[in-house]
């Protein structure tokens, strides 16, 4: 939320990419727009990002500050924090975001 607040202070248009299960408790400013993304499924994520690009245009900046800190095992930690992040970056590059 601190990054969002600073971006709003600088008068950026802010889109917060969130999971369906994400709390928006600290993202309550009415200027924040939400983009619900399915990070666990690359094909769905690609479609979501492509649709956003088609209807809203490209992002000027992307700040990725999501991840998990507690998992049942290292594989789940790596899947979310590495593989899903890599998938997001690869898709953004592919879409020339």
C-alpha positions as a printed NumPy array, in Angstrom:
array([[  0.   ,   0.   ,   0.   ],
       [  2.938,   2.372,   0.573],
       [  3.966,   2.054,  -3.073],
       [  0.404,   2.736,  -4.213],
       [  0.135,   5.753,  -1.932],
       [  3.374,   7.201,  -3.308],
       [  2.281,   6.615,  -6.903],
       [ -1.014,   8.39 ,  -6.204],
       [  0.845,  11.243,  -4.521],
       [  2.866,  11.606,  -7.734],
       [ -0.406,  11.631,  -9.689],
       [  0.119,   8.337, -11.477],
       [ -2.86 ,   6.336, -12.61 ],
       [ -2.635,   3.201, -10.474],
       [ -3.737,  -0.299, -11.334],
       [ -3.289,  -2.872,  -8.595],
       [ -2.961,  -6.4  ,  -9.938],
       [ -4.477,  -8.619,  -7.269],
       [ -5.542, -12.198,  -6.769],
       [ -9.245, -12.891,  -6.215],
       [ -8.386, -13.761,  -2.613],
       [ -6.251, -10.64 ,  -1.993],
       [ -7.205,  -8.224,   0.744],
       [ -7.811,  -4.695,  -0.47 ],
       [ -7.97 ,  -3.356,   3.073],
       [ -5.037,  -0.971,   2.607],
       [ -5.895,  -0.06 ,  -0.978],
       [ -9.045,   1.889,  -0.228],
       [ -8.367,   5.076,  -2.199],
       [-11.078,   5.445,  -4.82 ],
       [ -8.446,   6.34 ,  -7.456],
       [ -6.951,   2.826,  -7.3  ],
       [ -8.184,   0.612, -10.106],
       [ -7.995,  -3.148,  -9.692],
       [ -7.002,  -5.795, -12.164],
       [ -7.859,  -9.232, -10.809],
       [ -5.22 , -11.601, -12.191],
       [ -4.879, -15.371, -12.208],
       [ -1.147, -15.733, -11.546],
       [ -1.408, -19.517, -11.109],
       [ -2.566, -20.134, -14.691],
       [ -0.304, -18.615, -17.37 ],
       [ -2.832, -18.97 , -20.211],
       [ -5.517, -17.155, -18.229],
       [ -2.996, -14.521, -17.113],
       [ -1.914, -13.95 , -20.705],
       [ -5.527, -13.45 , -21.8  ],
       [ -6.166, -11.038, -18.928],
       [ -3.057,  -8.955, -19.647],
       [ -3.73 ,  -8.949, -23.411],
       [ -7.301,  -7.781, -22.849],
       [ -6.138,  -5.025, -20.514],
       [ -3.543,  -3.905, -23.063],
       [ -6.157,  -3.907, -25.836],
       [ -8.736,  -1.897, -23.882],
       [ -6.544,   0.304, -21.663],
       [ -3.142,   0.375, -23.34 ],
       [  0.299,  -0.479, -22.029],
       [  1.574,   0.113, -18.539],
       [  4.223,   2.81 , -18.126],
       [  5.682,   1.193, -15.017],
       [  5.219,  -2.125, -13.306],
       [  6.164,  -2.691,  -9.688],
       [  5.998,  -6.289,  -8.557],
       [  5.935,  -6.57 ,  -4.792],
       [  3.888,  -9.682,  -4.182],
       [  4.773, -13.087,  -2.869],
       [  4.287, -15.508,  -0.055],
       [  6.277, -15.658,   3.154],
       [  4.761, -18.803,   4.628],
       [  4.181, -22.054,   2.746],
       [  3.656, -25.704,   3.514],
       [  6.948, -26.535,   1.78 ],
       [  9.783, -25.122,  -0.321],
       [  8.173, -26.256,  -3.588],
       [  5.092, -24.116,  -2.951],
       [  7.315, -21.169,  -1.981],
       [  9.32 , -21.537,  -5.213],
       [  6.174, -22.007,  -7.323],
       [  4.626, -18.754,  -6.124],
       [  7.67 , -16.56 ,  -5.598],
       [  9.779, -17.706,  -8.537],
       [  7.726, -19.516, -11.179],
       [  4.662, -17.28 , -11.073],
       [  6.838, -14.16 , -11.065],
       [  8.86 , -15.508, -14.007],
       [  5.66 , -16.318, -15.863],
       [  4.38 , -12.769, -15.298],
       [  7.624, -11.213, -16.561],
       [  7.758, -13.532, -19.588],
       [  4.171, -12.66 , -20.509],
       [  4.768,  -8.94 , -20.139],
       [  7.815,  -9.204, -22.399],
       [  5.849, -11.257, -24.928],
       [  3.07 ,  -8.656, -24.956],
       [  5.675,  -5.897, -25.232],
       [  4.389,  -4.307, -22.054]])
